Amino acid sequence: MANIKCPNCAREFVRRVSRAGFAEPVLSLFYIYPFQCQLCGFRFRFFQWGIRSIRVEEDRRVYDRLKISCPVAFTGENCAGEGRLIEVSMGGCNFSTAMPLTAGAVLRMVLEVSKDVEPIVIDATVVRCVRPENIGVEFIHCQAGERERLQQFVRGLLIDQHK
């Protein structure tokens, strides 16, 4: 991608996302495509002259998943457990755990991303996918300060990934 920056936060960590509504498929005929910032979540359109998109149906994610291995703890209605974070993004995470969970369960999660900093607390997540090897959750709500800390952590992972 040719150094596209988010117009909201001026960072270069943006991803092309699926077209939505009536206007975006029409705009793509004129090389205007939708993007979303991986850090602040801002969705915008950008002109890319001469670049045609290739539709990849199986990947509809908005955020890139970043590999990580660190402890995670969670609590929910009638359950509490621990696990290991496998992937993280601004929109959610995958983790492994021995605790049986069901799709649709609402959890409070504590991500222990480093021994040097306080854990990041996500007040509400929803279990979206249950596989034998991992659980996929979507982040629904966290305090503004916790979101900023998550954003800083993800930004560090993105910088390391692009080195």
C-alpha positions as CSV (number, residue, x, y, z in Angstrom):
1,M,0.0,0.0,0.0
2,A,1.4,3.4,-1.0
3,N,1.8,5.2,2.4
4,I,-1.9,5.9,2.9
5,K,-2.4,7.7,6.2
6,C,-5.5,7.9,8.3
7,P,-7.1,11.3,8.0
8,N,-8.2,11.1,11.7
9,C,-5.0,10.1,13.5
10,A,-2.3,10.5,10.7
11,R,-0.9,7.0,11.2
12,E,0.0,4.7,8.3
13,F,-1.6,1.6,9.8
14,V,-4.7,1.4,7.5
15,R,-6.3,-1.6,5.8
16,R,-8.5,-1.9,2.8
17,V,-11.9,-3.1,3.9
18,S,-15.0,-4.5,2.2
19,R,-17.2,-2.1,0.3
20,A,-20.6,-1.3,1.9
21,G,-23.8,0.3,0.7
22,F,-24.7,1.4,-2.8
23,A,-22.1,4.2,-3.2
24,E,-18.9,2.3,-2.5
25,P,-19.2,-0.3,-5.3
26,V,-19.9,2.6,-7.7
27,L,-17.0,4.7,-6.4
28,S,-14.7,1.7,-6.9
29,L,-15.3,2.0,-10.6
30,F,-13.5,5.4,-10.3
31,Y,-10.7,3.9,-8.1
32,I,-12.0,5.2,-4.8
33,Y,-11.9,2.5,-2.2
34,P,-12.8,2.1,1.5
35,F,-10.1,1.9,4.2
36,Q,-10.1,1.6,8.0
37,C,-7.4,2.7,10.4
38,Q,-6.1,-0.3,12.4
39,L,-5.6,1.9,15.5
40,C,-8.3,4.5,15.8
41,G,-10.9,2.6,13.8
42,F,-11.7,5.6,11.5
43,R,-13.3,4.5,8.2
44,F,-12.5,6.6,5.1
45,R,-12.3,6.4,1.3
46,F,-9.1,7.0,-0.7
47,F,-8.4,7.5,-4.4
48,Q,-5.9,5.0,-5.9
49,W,-5.6,5.7,-9.6
50,G,-5.1,2.6,-11.7
51,I,-5.4,0.1,-8.9
52,R,-8.1,-2.4,-9.2
53,S,-9.1,-4.4,-6.2
54,I,-9.2,-8.2,-6.1
55,R,-12.1,-9.4,-4.0
56,V,-11.1,-11.9,-1.4
57,E,-14.3,-13.2,0.0
58,E,-13.0,-15.3,2.8
59,D,-11.3,-12.4,4.6
60,R,-13.9,-9.8,5.8
61,R,-11.9,-8.6,8.8
62,V,-11.6,-4.9,9.4
63,Y,-8.5,-5.2,11.6
64,D,-5.3,-7.1,11.0
65,R,-4.6,-9.8,13.6
66,L,-1.3,-9.7,15.2
67,K,0.4,-12.7,16.7
68,I,1.2,-12.5,20.4
69,S,1.6,-14.9,23.3
70,C,0.7,-13.6,26.8
71,P,-1.6,-14.6,29.7
72,V,-5.3,-13.6,29.6
73,A,-7.9,-13.9,32.3
74,F,-11.7,-13.7,31.8
75,T,-14.9,-13.8,33.8
76,G,-18.4,-14.1,32.7
77,E,-21.8,-15.2,33.9
78,N,-21.2,-18.5,35.7
79,C,-17.6,-18.8,34.5
80,A,-14.1,-17.7,35.1
81,G,-10.8,-18.8,33.6
82,E,-7.4,-18.2,32.3
83,G,-5.8,-18.7,28.9
84,R,-3.1,-17.6,26.5
85,L,-3.6,-14.8,24.0
86,I,-2.7,-16.0,20.5
87,E,-3.7,-13.0,18.3
88,V,-4.9,-9.5,19.0
89,S,-6.3,-6.5,17.1
90,M,-8.2,-3.4,18.0
91,G,-11.4,-5.3,17.3
92,G,-10.9,-8.5,19.3
93,C,-8.6,-11.4,19.9
94,N,-8.1,-15.2,19.8
95,F,-7.0,-17.1,22.9
96,S,-6.6,-20.6,24.0
97,T,-8.2,-21.9,27.2
98,A,-9.2,-25.2,28.8
99,M,-12.5,-23.6,30.0
100,P,-15.5,-24.5,27.8
101,L,-17.1,-21.4,26.4
102,T,-20.1,-20.9,24.1
103,A,-20.7,-18.5,21.2
104,G,-22.6,-15.5,22.4
105,A,-21.1,-15.5,25.9
106,V,-20.3,-12.1,27.3
107,L,-16.9,-11.9,29.1
108,R,-14.8,-9.3,30.9
109,M,-11.2,-9.8,29.9
110,V,-7.8,-8.9,31.4
111,L,-4.9,-8.9,28.9
112,E,-1.5,-9.2,30.7
113,V,0.5,-7.9,27.8
114,S,3.7,-7.2,29.8
115,K,5.2,-7.7,33.2
116,D,6.2,-4.1,33.2
117,V,2.7,-2.5,32.8
118,E,-0.7,-2.9,34.3
119,P,-3.0,-5.4,32.4
120,I,-5.4,-4.0,29.9
121,V,-9.0,-4.5,31.0
122,I,-11.7,-5.0,28.4
123,D,-15.1,-4.6,30.1
124,A,-17.2,-6.5,27.6
125,T,-16.3,-9.0,24.9
126,V,-18.6,-11.4,23.0
127,V,-17.5,-14.9,22.1
128,R,-17.9,-15.0,18.3
129,C,-16.2,-18.3,17.4
130,V,-15.4,-21.4,19.4
131,R,-12.9,-23.8,17.9
132,P,-11.1,-26.8,19.5
133,E,-7.8,-24.9,19.5
134,N,-9.0,-21.3,20.3
135,I,-11.8,-18.9,21.1
136,G,-12.4,-15.8,19.0
137,V,-13.9,-12.8,20.8
138,E,-15.0,-9.3,19.6
139,F,-14.2,-6.3,21.9
140,I,-17.5,-4.6,22.6
141,H,-16.7,-2.0,25.4
142,C,-13.7,-0.8,27.4
143,Q,-12.9,2.5,29.2
144,A,-11.3,5.2,27.1
145,G,-8.0,4.9,29.0
146,E,-7.9,1.2,28.5
147,R,-8.7,1.6,24.7
148,E,-5.7,4.1,24.5
149,R,-3.5,1.5,26.2
150,L,-4.7,-1.2,23.9
151,Q,-4.1,1.1,20.9
152,Q,-0.5,1.8,22.1
153,F,0.2,-1.9,22.5
154,V,-1.3,-2.8,19.1
155,R,0.7,0.1,17.5
156,G,3.9,-1.4,19.0
157,L,3.1,-4.8,17.5
158,L,2.3,-3.2,14.1
159,I,5.6,-1.3,14.1
160,D,7.5,-4.5,15.0
161,Q,5.7,-6.4,12.3
162,H,6.6,-3.8,9.6
163,K,10.3,-3.8,10.5
